[in-house]
Amino acid sequence: MSYQVIARKYRPQRFADVVGQEHVTQTLANAIDAGRIAHAYIFCGPRGTGKTTIARIFAKCLNCTGGPKSDFPLDDPKGIEIAEGRSIDVLEIDGASNNGVEQVRELRETVKYAPASSKFKIYIIDEVHMLSTAAFNALLKTLEEPPAHVKFMFATTDPEKVLPTILSRCQRFDLRRIPASLITEHLAFIAKQENVKVDAEALHAIARGADGGLRDAESALDQLISFCGKKIEEGDVLSMFGLTSRSQVLGLALAILKGEAETALRELNELARHGKDLGRLLSDLLNHFRNLVIYQVSGGDLKLLEVSENEVVSLKEQAALAPTDALTRVMEVLTDAEGRLRDAASKKIFIEVVLLRAIQARDAMSIDTVLTRLQQLRAEGTPSTGAPASATAPNPSSVAATVRSQAEVSNRVEAVAQPSGSSSRDLTVAATTTPAVQTGPEGDLASLWTSLVESVSRASPFTRTYLVEAHPVSLAKGVLTIGFDPAFAEHIDLVNNPKTHTVLQTKLAELGHAGAQVKFIKAERPEHWVAAAPASAPSANAPTPATSASTSRSAEPPREPATARLDEFKNDPLIQKALEVFRGQIVEVRA
């Protein structure tokens, strides 16, 4: 007698033998017991999950001796005929090779004839999505109103390719991928029947490699028995199918969570050197991080996970190393890489880059977190000199943050200081204008303002850039009120902070106004307010009141060296605080 492969030898013969598809088998059994048998059924699902097997068992239930019955003896002659493909009343048709309209016309001609020896004439069409559109259309009328003795059963791995008009005439059953635990249990049963000793780790490795397909798992076990004999270990499975052991996957995940780039690259190099399937490795790694997220979100509920006992310990340890949002960012990197891996010229180099990006993503901050921290900084900053409560860190609305994809740059923030809504007047590191000098009765105030701005310019050119569009409003009761025209009101948030208050108060004390406070408000610039030359460098060609604002702003003092301006920007306390909070670095300063 010729050898029969395990997948055929242990093929389920009754609904009770089907593994992992109880939602389908129970429904069909109830329909038979209740006498509610439809004329057409379609079974959808991944390969090796039992579509054709369930169709055959359903046919046995309908045509068994004394049927229809949801259960029948294994030695029933009608059932044996169907199982062996000898029943002339149960016709199995391959949709891939009989996909033309001519074959469907032949089928339409034969359905009118009564079954030879059974109660029903049953047509099982496998891979029905391979039928042509013309063939589908030719089948429509017969499928909708077949003779009472005819039943149609379709099987497909791609229901999306089946015409909606066909699907609407069938009862649809979607088969799911079989859980690894059930596959492992079934393989252990087969190994016992075959007198083969298989390690639990080896069974689990086979189940992982089958990806929810029981037939694939049975074929793999059959191949391993031929390769290894009566004893199969995990190493044999990993070697034959290029799989990575769970311990290696867990070790690689641990290196990512700890930020150990060198360890991760060494592990990957070792796996690639031993010929492991890098695509499968990426998939296993993604699945492990998914398990970590589910474990955290569910509070450690293992019912939602398909993991072995050894993995539970690692899940508990690794789940404590990173918050859920960090694990989610790592998953985003791995998910993106999984879709692009097939196009990579060098899979090893591609995976190396992915691991480095995953490590960076673990420490990255989302834009929501950035805005939240900015708000916290603003709320925590309190002026030490009695300045208004609003004198705090910059408002997030006044900072344009260029946030790159976390898959590309995770912990690097490119900060561009720019007032919102004022793109045409970018803040720069160097001074851009000369403050205007007020004339008239308030000339003393204008003179004080000119001296103050010049003094601030020498101490902190960066602070001076905030004041170029400001003007003095009043100096009363020890408070210097500084106004910004509504067009430049956004500057208030940038300048109203403890550091600026300290600088201005220090310079006011040097100018004879010790103890003076500073207040910033929004106020329209007086029409007679025009630019004047700096106090330290008077010019004979100072602009007159008739000079336009654009002309006055064009009179710039000599710029400081670019290096000095960049150092001033980097050394600003607010910039330093932002770099510390966001773990970033300055990559560009735009003028």
C-alpha positions as CSV (number, residue, x, y, z in Angstrom):
1,M,0.0,0.0,0.0
2,S,1.4,3.4,-1.0
3,Y,2.4,5.9,1.7
4,Q,-0.3,8.5,2.7
5,V,1.0,11.8,3.9
6,I,0.0,13.0,7.4
7,A,-2.2,15.8,6.0
8,R,-4.4,13.3,4.3
9,K,-4.1,10.5,6.8
10,Y,-5.4,12.6,9.6
11,R,-7.9,14.7,7.6
12,P,-11.0,15.3,9.7
13,Q,-13.9,13.0,8.8
14,R,-16.6,14.5,11.0
15,F,-17.5,18.0,12.4
16,A,-16.2,16.9,15.8
17,D,-12.7,16.3,14.3
18,V,-12.3,19.8,12.8
19,V,-9.8,21.9,14.7
20,G,-10.4,25.6,15.6
21,Q,-13.5,26.2,13.4
22,E,-16.3,25.5,15.9
23,H,-18.2,28.7,14.8
24,V,-18.7,27.1,11.4
25,T,-19.2,23.4,12.2
26,Q,-21.6,24.1,15.0
27,T,-23.7,26.4,12.8
28,L,-23.9,23.8,10.0
29,A,-24.7,21.0,12.5
30,N,-27.6,23.1,13.9
31,A,-28.9,23.9,10.4
32,I,-29.0,20.2,9.6
33,D,-30.8,19.3,12.9
34,A,-33.3,22.0,12.3
35,G,-33.9,21.1,8.7
36,R,-32.8,24.6,7.5
37,I,-30.4,23.6,4.7
38,A,-29.7,26.3,2.2
39,H,-29.0,25.6,-1.5
40,A,-25.6,27.4,-1.7
41,Y,-22.7,27.9,0.7
42,I,-19.4,29.6,0.4
43,F,-16.4,28.9,2.7
44,C,-13.7,31.6,2.9
45,G,-10.4,31.7,4.7
46,P,-6.6,31.3,4.5
47,R,-5.1,28.2,3.1
48,G,-5.0,25.0,5.1
49,T,-7.7,26.0,7.6
50,G,-10.4,23.5,6.5
51,K,-12.5,25.0,3.8
52,T,-12.7,22.0,1.5
53,T,-12.7,19.6,4.4
54,I,-15.7,21.2,5.9
55,A,-17.5,21.1,2.6
56,R,-16.8,17.4,2.3
57,I,-18.0,16.7,5.8
58,F,-21.2,18.7,5.1
59,A,-21.7,16.6,2.0
60,K,-21.4,13.4,4.0
61,C,-24.0,14.7,6.5
62,L,-26.4,15.4,3.7
63,N,-25.9,12.2,1.8
64,C,-25.1,9.7,4.6
65,T,-27.4,6.7,5.1
66,G,-30.6,7.9,6.7
67,G,-29.5,11.5,6.4
68,P,-29.4,14.4,6.5
69,K,-27.8,13.9,10.0
70,S,-25.2,16.1,11.7
71,D,-23.4,13.0,12.9
72,F,-22.8,9.6,11.3
73,P,-20.7,6.5,11.9
74,L,-17.2,6.5,10.3
75,D,-17.9,3.2,8.6
76,D,-21.0,4.6,6.8
77,P,-20.6,3.4,3.1
78,K,-21.9,6.7,1.7
79,G,-19.4,8.7,3.8
80,I,-16.6,6.4,2.7
81,E,-17.5,6.9,-1.0
82,I,-17.4,10.7,-0.6
83,A,-14.1,10.6,1.4
84,E,-12.5,8.5,-1.3
85,G,-13.9,10.6,-4.2
86,R,-16.0,7.7,-5.6
87,S,-19.4,9.2,-5.1
88,I,-21.1,10.1,-8.4
89,D,-23.5,12.4,-6.6
90,V,-20.8,14.5,-5.0
91,L,-18.7,16.3,-7.7
92,E,-15.6,18.2,-6.8
93,I,-14.6,20.8,-9.4
94,D,-11.4,22.7,-9.6
95,G,-12.3,26.3,-10.3
96,A,-8.8,27.2,-11.6
97,S,-8.9,24.6,-14.4
98,N,-12.7,24.8,-15.1
99,N,-13.1,28.5,-15.1
100,G,-14.6,29.0,-18.6
101,V,-18.2,29.7,-19.5
102,E,-18.3,26.4,-21.5
103,Q,-17.7,24.3,-18.3
104,V,-20.4,26.2,-16.5
105,R,-22.9,25.5,-19.3
106,E,-22.1,21.8,-19.0
107,L,-22.8,22.1,-15.3
108,R,-26.1,23.7,-15.9
109,E,-27.1,20.9,-18.2
110,T,-26.3,18.2,-15.6
111,V,-28.0,19.8,-12.6
112,K,-31.4,18.9,-13.9
113,Y,-30.7,15.2,-13.5
114,A,-31.7,13.6,-10.2
115,P,-28.9,12.0,-8.0
116,A,-28.1,8.4,-8.8
117,S,-28.2,6.9,-5.3
118,S,-28.2,9.7,-2.7
119,K,-30.6,12.3,-1.5
120,F,-28.7,15.3,-3.0
121,K,-26.5,16.1,-5.9
122,I,-23.7,18.2,-4.5
123,Y,-21.2,20.4,-6.4
124,I,-18.1,21.4,-4.5
125,I,-16.2,24.1,-6.4
126,D,-12.7,24.8,-5.0
127,E,-11.0,28.1,-5.6
128,V,-14.2,29.5,-7.0
129,H,-12.7,33.0,-7.3
130,M,-10.8,31.7,-10.3
131,L,-14.0,31.5,-12.4
132,S,-14.2,34.1,-15.2
133,T,-16.8,36.9,-15.1
134,A,-18.6,35.2,-17.9
135,A,-18.7,31.9,-16.1
136,F,-20.0,33.6,-12.9
137,N,-22.8,35.3,-14.9
138,A,-23.7,32.0,-16.6
139,L,-24.0,30.4,-13.1
140,L,-26.2,33.1,-11.6
141,K,-29.7,31.8,-12.5
142,T,-28.9,28.2,-11.7
143,L,-27.3,29.2,-8.4
144,E,-30.3,31.3,-7.3
145,E,-33.0,28.8,-8.2
146,P,-31.5,25.3,-8.5
147,P,-33.5,22.1,-8.5
148,A,-34.5,20.9,-5.0
149,H,-32.0,18.0,-5.1
150,V,-29.0,20.2,-5.9
151,K,-26.6,21.9,-3.4
152,F,-23.7,24.1,-4.2
153,M,-20.6,24.5,-1.9
154,F,-17.8,26.9,-2.8
155,A,-14.4,27.4,-1.3
156,T,-12.1,30.3,-1.8
157,T,-9.1,32.0,-0.3
158,D,-10.0,35.3,-1.9
159,P,-13.7,36.2,-1.5
160,E,-13.0,39.8,-2.7
161,K,-12.7,38.4,-6.3
162,V,-16.0,36.7,-6.2
163,L,-18.8,38.7,-7.8
164,P,-21.2,40.3,-5.2
165,T,-24.1,38.8,-7.1
166,I,-22.7,35.3,-6.4
167,L,-22.0,36.1,-2.7
168,S,-25.5,37.4,-2.2
169,R,-26.9,34.1,-3.3
170,C,-24.8,32.1,-0.8
171,Q,-24.6,31.6,2.9
172,R,-21.0,32.8,3.7
173,F,-18.8,31.3,6.4
174,D,-15.4,32.8,7.2
175,L,-12.8,30.4,8.6
176,R,-10.2,31.9,10.8
177,R,-6.5,31.1,11.3
178,I,-6.1,28.3,13.8
179,P,-4.5,29.4,17.1
180,A,-0.9,28.1,17.7
181,S,-2.0,26.4,20.9
182,L,-4.6,24.2,19.0
183,I,-2.1,23.4,16.3
184,T,0.5,22.4,18.9
185,E,-2.0,20.2,20.6
186,H,-3.1,18.5,17.4
187,L,0.5,17.9,16.3
188,A,1.3,16.3,19.6
189,F,-1.6,13.9,19.0
190,I,-0.3,13.0,15.6
191,A,3.2,12.5,16.9
192,K,1.9,10.1,19.5
193,Q,0.0,8.1,16.9
194,E,3.1,8.0,14.7
195,N,5.4,7.0,17.6
196,V,7.5,10.0,17.2
197,K,9.0,12.0,20.1
198,V,8.8,15.8,19.5
199,D,9.9,18.4,22.0
200,A,7.3,20.9,23.2
201,E,9.5,23.8,21.9
202,A,9.8,22.0,18.5
203,L,6.0,21.7,18.3
204,H,5.6,25.4,19.1
205,A,8.1,26.3,16.5
206,I,6.2,24.3,13.9
207,A,3.0,26.0,14.9
208,R,4.6,29.4,14.6
209,G,5.9,28.7,11.2
210,A,2.5,27.4,10.0
211,D,1.0,30.9,10.6
212,G,-2.4,29.5,11.4
213,G,-2.6,26.8,8.7
214,L,-3.0,23.3,10.1
215,R,-2.2,21.7,6.8
216,D,1.1,23.5,6.6
217,A,1.9,22.4,10.1
218,E,1.1,18.8,9.3
219,S,3.2,18.9,6.1
220,A,6.1,20.4,8.1
221,L,5.8,17.6,10.7
222,D,5.8,15.0,7.9
223,Q,8.9,16.5,6.4
224,L,10.7,16.7,9.8
225,I,10.0,13.0,10.5
226,S,11.6,12.1,7.2
227,F,14.6,14.3,8.1
228,C,15.1,13.6,11.8
229,G,13.6,10.2,12.3
230,K,11.8,9.4,15.6
231,K,13.1,12.3,17.6
232,I,12.6,15.9,16.7
233,E,14.1,18.9,18.6
234,E,13.6,22.7,18.3
235,G,16.9,23.1,16.6
236,D,15.9,20.7,13.8
237,V,12.8,22.8,13.1
238,L,14.6,26.1,13.2
239,S,17.4,24.8,10.9
240,M,15.0,23.3,8.3
241,F,12.7,26.2,8.0
242,G,15.0,29.1,8.7
243,L,13.1,30.2,11.8
244,T,14.5,32.1,14.7
245,S,14.1,30.7,18.2
246,R,11.9,32.5,20.6
247,S,14.8,33.1,22.9
248,Q,16.6,34.9,20.1
249,V,13.5,37.0,19.3
250,L,13.1,37.9,23.0
251,G,16.8,38.8,23.2
252,L,16.6,41.1,20.2
253,A,13.5,42.8,21.6
254,L,15.3,43.3,24.9
255,A,18.2,45.0,23.2
256,I,15.8,47.4,21.5
257,L,14.0,48.2,24.8
258,K,17.3,48.8,26.5
259,G,18.7,50.9,23.7
260,E,21.7,48.5,23.2
261,A,22.3,49.1,19.5
262,E,25.6,47.1,19.4
263,T,23.9,44.0,21.0
264,A,21.0,44.2,18.5
265,L,23.3,44.4,15.5
266,R,25.4,41.5,16.8
267,E,22.4,39.4,17.3
268,L,21.1,40.2,13.8
269,N,24.5,39.4,12.2
270,E,24.6,36.0,14.0
271,L,21.1,35.2,12.7
272,A,21.8,36.2,9.2
273,R,25.1,34.2,9.2
274,H,23.1,31.1,10.0
275,G,20.7,31.7,7.2
276,K,17.6,32.7,9.2
277,D,14.6,34.1,7.3
278,L,14.9,37.8,8.0
279,G,11.4,38.5,6.8
280,R,10.1,36.0,9.3
281,L,12.3,37.5,12.0
282,L,10.8,40.9,11.4
283,S,7.3,39.4,11.6
284,D,8.1,37.6,14.9
285,L,9.6,40.7,16.3
286,L,6.5,42.7,15.4
287,N,4.3,40.1,16.9
288,H,6.3,40.1,20.2
289,F,5.9,43.9,20.6
290,R,2.2,43.5,19.8
291,N,2.1,41.0,22.7
292,L,3.8,43.5,25.0
293,V,1.3,46.2,24.1
294,I,-1.7,43.9,24.7
295,Y,-0.1,42.7,28.0
296,Q,0.2,46.2,29.2
297,V,-3.2,47.5,28.1
298,S,-5.0,44.4,29.4
299,G,-3.3,44.5,32.7
300,G,-1.5,41.2,32.2
301,D,-4.5,39.2,30.9
302,L,-2.9,36.2,29.2
303,K,-6.2,35.1,27.6
304,L,-5.7,37.6,24.9
305,L,-2.2,36.2,24.0
306,E,-0.9,33.1,22.3
307,V,2.3,32.6,24.2
308,S,4.1,29.7,25.9
309,E,4.8,29.6,29.6
310,N,8.4,30.6,29.0
311,E,7.4,33.7,27.1
312,V,5.1,34.9,30.0
313,V,8.1,35.6,32.2
314,S,9.8,37.6,29.5
315,L,6.6,39.6,28.8
316,K,6.4,40.6,32.5
317,E,10.1,41.7,32.5
318,Q,10.1,43.6,29.2
319,A,6.7,45.2,29.7
320,A,8.2,47.1,32.7
321,L,11.0,48.6,30.5
322,A,8.9,51.0,28.4
323,P,5.5,52.7,28.4
324,T,2.8,51.8,26.0
325,D,3.3,54.8,23.7
326,A,7.0,53.9,23.3
327,L,6.1,50.3,22.4
328,T,3.5,51.6,19.9
329,R,6.2,53.8,18.2
330,V,8.5,50.8,17.9
331,M,5.6,48.8,16.3
332,E,5.0,51.6,13.8
333,V,8.6,51.4,12.7
334,L,8.4,47.6,12.4
335,T,5.1,47.7,10.6
336,D,6.4,50.2,8.1
337,A,9.5,48.0,7.5
338,E,7.5,44.8,7.0
339,G,5.7,46.4,4.0
340,R,9.0,47.7,2.5
341,L,11.2,44.7,3.1
342,R,10.3,42.9,-0.2
343,D,11.7,45.9,-2.2
344,A,15.0,46.1,-0.3
345,A,18.1,45.2,-2.3
346,S,19.9,44.0,0.9
347,K,17.6,42.6,3.5
348,K,20.3,42.5,6.1
349,I,21.2,46.1,5.8
350,F,17.6,47.1,5.7
351,I,16.9,45.2,8.9
352,E,20.0,46.8,10.6
353,V,18.6,50.3,9.8
354,V,15.2,49.2,11.1
355,L,16.6,48.1,14.4
356,L,18.5,51.4,14.9
357,R,15.3,53.3,14.1
358,A,13.3,51.2,16.5
359,I,15.8,52.0,19.3
360,Q,15.5,55.7,18.5
361,A,11.7,55.5,18.3
362,R,11.7,54.0,21.8
363,D,13.0,57.3,23.2
364,A,11.2,59.7,20.8
365,M,8.4,62.1,21.8
366,S,5.2,62.5,20.0
367,I,4.1,66.1,18.9
368,D,1.3,65.9,21.6
369,T,3.9,65.2,24.2
370,V,6.0,68.1,22.9
371,L,3.1,70.5,23.2
372,T,2.1,69.2,26.6
373,R,5.7,69.8,28.0
374,L,5.8,73.3,26.5
375,Q,2.5,74.1,28.3
376,Q,4.0,72.7,31.5
377,L,7.1,74.8,31.1
378,R,5.0,77.9,30.7
379,A,2.9,77.0,33.7
380,E,5.9,76.3,35.9
381,G,7.9,79.4,34.9
382,T,7.3,82.2,37.5
383,P,9.1,85.6,37.2
384,S,11.5,86.1,40.1
385,T,11.2,89.9,40.0
386,G,7.5,90.3,40.4
387,A,6.7,90.4,36.7
388,P,3.2,89.4,35.5
389,A,2.3,85.7,35.8
390,S,2.4,85.4,32.0
391,A,6.2,85.9,32.0
392,T,7.0,82.3,31.4
393,A,8.3,80.0,28.7
394,P,7.3,80.7,25.1
395,N,3.7,79.9,24.1
396,P,3.6,76.7,22.0
397,S,1.7,78.7,19.4
398,S,4.7,81.0,18.9
399,V,7.1,78.1,18.1
400,A,7.1,76.5,14.7
401,A,8.4,73.0,15.4
402,T,9.5,71.0,12.3
403,V,8.6,67.5,13.4
404,R,10.0,64.8,11.3
405,S,8.7,61.2,10.9
406,Q,9.6,59.1,14.0
407,A,10.6,56.4,11.5
408,E,13.3,58.8,10.2
409,V,14.4,60.8,13.2
410,S,13.2,59.9,16.7
411,N,15.0,62.1,19.2
412,R,16.1,65.0,17.2
413,V,14.1,68.2,17.2
414,E,14.7,70.9,14.6
415,A,13.6,74.1,16.4
416,V,12.9,77.2,14.3
417,A,12.1,80.2,16.3
418,Q,9.4,82.0,14.4
419,P,6.3,83.9,15.6
420,S,3.1,82.3,14.4
421,G,1.2,84.1,11.8
422,S,4.2,86.3,10.9
423,S,6.1,84.2,8.4
424,S,7.4,87.3,6.6
425,R,9.2,88.6,9.7
426,D,11.2,85.6,10.9
427,L,13.1,86.1,14.1
428,T,16.8,86.0,13.5
429,V,19.8,85.6,15.7
430,A,21.3,89.0,14.8
431,A,19.8,92.4,15.3
432,T,17.8,93.5,12.3
433,T,16.7,97.1,12.9
434,T,17.4,100.2,14.9
435,P,14.8,101.2,17.5
436,A,12.8,104.3,16.7
437,V,13.3,107.5,18.8
438,Q,10.2,109.3,20.0
439,T,10.2,113.1,19.8
440,G,8.1,115.6,21.5
441,P,7.1,116.0,25.1
442,E,8.1,112.4,25.9
443,G,11.6,112.8,24.5
444,D,13.2,111.9,27.8
445,L,11.4,108.5,27.7
446,A,12.5,108.0,24.1
447,S,16.0,108.8,25.0
448,L,15.9,106.3,27.9
449,W,14.4,103.7,25.5
450,T,17.3,104.3,23.0
451,S,19.9,103.9,25.7
452,L,18.1,100.8,27.2
453,V,18.0,99.0,23.8
454,E,21.6,99.8,23.1
455,S,22.7,98.5,26.5
456,V,20.6,95.3,26.1
457,S,22.1,94.9,22.6
458,R,25.6,94.8,24.0
459,A,24.6,92.3,26.8
460,S,22.3,90.1,24.8
461,P,21.8,90.6,21.0
462,F,19.4,87.7,21.0
463,T,17.1,89.6,23.5
464,R,17.4,92.8,21.5
465,T,15.8,91.1,18.4
466,Y,12.6,90.8,20.4
467,L,12.5,94.5,21.1
468,V,13.1,95.9,17.7
469,E,9.4,96.3,17.0
470,A,8.5,97.6,20.5
471,H,8.1,101.1,21.8
472,P,8.0,102.7,25.3
473,V,4.5,103.6,26.5
474,S,5.1,105.0,29.9
475,L,7.4,105.0,32.9
476,A,5.3,105.6,36.1
477,K,5.5,104.3,39.7
478,G,8.6,102.3,39.0
479,V,7.1,100.4,36.1
480,L,8.3,100.7,32.5
481,T,5.5,99.8,30.2
482,I,6.6,98.5,26.8
483,G,4.1,98.2,23.9
484,F,4.0,96.1,20.8
485,D,1.9,97.1,17.8
486,P,-1.0,94.6,17.1
487,A,0.9,93.5,14.0
488,F,3.7,92.2,16.3
489,A,1.6,91.1,19.3
490,E,3.0,87.6,19.0
491,H,6.4,89.0,20.2
492,I,4.9,89.5,23.7
493,D,4.9,85.7,24.4
494,L,8.5,85.5,23.2
495,V,9.9,88.4,25.3
496,N,7.7,88.0,28.4
497,N,9.9,85.6,30.4
498,P,12.1,85.8,33.5
499,K,15.4,86.0,31.6
500,T,14.3,89.1,29.6
501,H,12.9,90.8,32.7
502,T,16.2,90.3,34.5
503,V,18.2,91.7,31.7
504,L,16.0,94.8,31.3
505,Q,15.8,95.5,35.1
506,T,19.6,95.2,35.3
507,K,20.1,97.7,32.5
508,L,17.5,100.0,33.9
509,A,19.4,100.1,37.2
510,E,22.6,100.9,35.3
511,L,20.7,103.8,33.7
512,G,19.6,105.2,37.0
513,H,16.2,103.4,37.5
514,A,17.1,100.9,40.2
515,G,14.2,98.7,41.3
516,A,12.1,99.4,38.1
517,Q,9.8,96.7,36.9
518,V,8.9,95.9,33.3
519,K,5.5,95.3,31.8
520,F,4.6,94.3,28.2
521,I,1.3,95.2,26.6
522,K,-0.3,95.4,23.1
523,A,-0.5,99.0,22.1
524,E,-0.6,100.8,18.7
525,R,2.6,102.5,17.7
526,P,2.3,106.3,17.7
527,E,2.3,107.8,14.3
528,H,5.2,110.2,15.1
529,W,7.4,107.2,16.3
530,V,10.3,106.9,13.9
531,A,13.6,105.2,13.8
532,A,16.8,106.9,15.2
533,A,20.4,106.0,15.0
534,P,21.9,104.0,17.9
535,A,23.0,106.1,20.9
536,S,26.5,104.7,20.7
537,A,26.8,105.5,17.0
538,P,25.0,108.8,16.1
539,S,24.5,109.4,12.4
540,A,24.3,112.7,10.6
541,N,21.9,111.2,8.2
542,A,19.3,110.1,10.7
543,P,15.9,109.6,9.1
544,T,13.3,112.3,9.4
545,P,9.7,111.7,10.6
546,A,8.7,111.7,7.0
547,T,10.9,108.7,6.3
548,S,8.9,105.5,5.7
549,A,9.0,102.6,8.1
550,S,10.6,100.4,5.5
551,T,13.4,102.9,5.0
552,S,14.1,103.3,8.7
553,R,14.3,99.5,9.1
554,S,16.8,99.3,6.3
555,A,19.4,101.2,8.3
556,E,21.1,98.2,10.0
557,P,24.1,98.3,12.3
558,P,27.0,96.0,11.3
559,R,26.1,92.4,12.1
560,E,28.1,90.4,14.5
561,P,30.1,87.4,13.3
562,A,27.8,84.4,12.5
563,T,29.7,82.3,15.1
564,A,28.9,84.8,17.8
565,R,25.3,85.0,16.9
566,L,25.0,81.2,16.9
567,D,26.7,80.9,20.2
568,E,24.3,83.5,21.6
569,F,21.4,81.5,20.4
570,K,22.7,78.2,21.8
571,N,23.5,79.8,25.2
572,D,20.0,81.3,25.6
573,P,18.5,79.7,28.8
574,L,15.2,79.0,27.1
575,I,16.8,77.2,24.2
576,Q,19.0,75.2,26.6
577,K,15.9,74.2,28.6
578,A,14.0,73.1,25.4
579,L,17.0,71.0,24.3
580,E,17.1,69.4,27.8
581,V,13.4,68.6,27.9
582,F,13.1,67.2,24.4
583,R,16.5,65.5,24.4
584,G,17.3,67.2,21.1
585,Q,20.0,69.1,19.5
586,I,20.2,72.2,17.3
587,V,20.6,71.1,13.7
588,E,19.9,74.4,12.0
589,V,19.4,78.1,12.8
590,R,17.6,79.9,10.1
591,A,18.0,83.6,9.4
